[in-house]
Amino acid sequence: MVSKSRKAIELLYRDKCTIVEYKPIKDPVSKRTNNKEVIVLENQPCKLSYKNITSTEEGKVAKLTQTIKLFISPNINIKAGSKLIINNKEYVKSGEPAIYPNHQEVILELFEDKA
């Protein structure tokens, strides 16, 4: 049963997340097994949060870094190496999630194709 506080938090979710994992798939013709992208979850409600942090060192130009945080149901398992597609942008999970009773917080990085 979903708690009232969890329902209240999930009312703030305005984004949709698609989770893609790389799984070994055997080609029926060549009999070779290659990792292919497989969608494991689609249109999961979520919320993205952005935080900009400025740091300076004496005598140097200020450096701006951005932290991207995903808020999503605590029941969702996002495996390491998964690609997340949110608002037509691709991200990867950059660390272990902070899991709370009503939500989880996952730090993301923009996905850069390794090809």
C-alpha positions in Angstrom: 0.0 0.0 0.0 1.3 3.4 -1.0 1.5 6.0 1.9 -0.1 9.4 1.7 3.3 11.1 1.9 4.6 9.1 -1.0 1.5 10.0 -3.1 2.0 13.6 -2.2 5.7 13.4 -3.4 4.7 11.7 -6.6 2.3 14.5 -7.4 5.4 16.6 -8.0 6.7 14.2 -10.7 6.2 16.0 -14.1 8.8 14.1 -16.1 8.8 10.5 -17.6 11.7 8.2 -17.5 12.6 5.3 -19.8 15.3 2.9 -18.5 17.4 1.1 -21.1 19.8 -1.7 -20.1 22.4 -3.5 -22.2 21.7 -7.2 -22.4 23.4 -10.0 -24.3 21.3 -10.9 -27.3 22.1 -13.8 -29.6 21.8 -13.2 -33.3 19.8 -16.1 -34.8 21.7 -15.9 -38.1 25.3 -15.3 -37.1 25.0 -17.1 -33.7 27.1 -14.3 -32.2 26.1 -12.7 -28.9 26.3 -9.0 -28.6 25.1 -6.5 -26.1 22.0 -4.7 -27.3 19.9 -1.9 -25.8 16.7 -3.3 -24.3 14.0 -1.1 -22.7 13.2 -2.4 -19.3 10.8 0.3 -18.1 8.9 3.0 -20.0 7.2 6.2 -19.1 7.9 5.9 -15.3 6.9 9.2 -13.6 9.9 11.0 -12.1 11.3 14.5 -11.4 14.6 16.0 -12.5 16.4 18.5 -10.3 19.4 20.7 -11.3 21.8 22.3 -8.9 24.6 24.6 -10.1 27.7 25.0 -7.9 30.3 27.6 -8.4 33.8 27.0 -7.0 36.8 29.3 -7.2 40.4 29.0 -6.4 42.5 32.1 -5.7 43.8 33.6 -9.0 41.7 31.3 -11.2 38.5 31.6 -13.1 35.3 30.5 -11.4 34.3 26.9 -12.3 30.6 26.0 -12.7 29.5 22.4 -12.2 26.0 21.1 -12.4 24.5 18.3 -10.4 21.6 16.5 -12.0 19.4 14.5 -9.5 16.5 12.1 -10.4 13.6 11.6 -8.0 11.8 8.4 -8.7 9.8 5.6 -6.9 11.9 3.6 -4.4 10.6 0.4 -6.0 12.5 1.0 -9.2 15.9 -0.8 -9.6 18.2 1.1 -11.9 21.2 -1.1 -12.6 24.7 0.3 -13.0 25.5 1.1 -16.6 21.8 1.7 -17.5 20.9 4.6 -19.8 17.9 6.8 -18.7 16.0 8.8 -21.2 14.2 11.7 -19.6 12.7 14.6 -21.6 14.4 13.4 -24.8 17.9 13.6 -23.1 20.0 10.6 -22.3 21.7 10.2 -18.9 23.6 7.5 -17.0 23.5 6.8 -13.3 26.7 8.1 -11.7 26.5 6.6 -8.3 24.5 4.5 -5.8 21.0 5.9 -5.2 19.8 7.3 -1.8 16.7 5.2 -1.1 14.1 6.6 1.3 10.7 5.1 2.2 8.8 7.4 -0.2 11.3 8.0 -3.0 14.9 7.5 -4.2 17.4 10.1 -5.4 19.9 9.2 -8.1 22.7 11.4 -9.3 22.9 11.4 -13.1 25.4 12.5 -15.8 24.6 13.3 -19.4 25.2 10.2 -21.5 28.1 10.5 -24.0 28.0 7.9 -26.7 31.3 5.9 -26.5 31.1 5.0 -30.2 
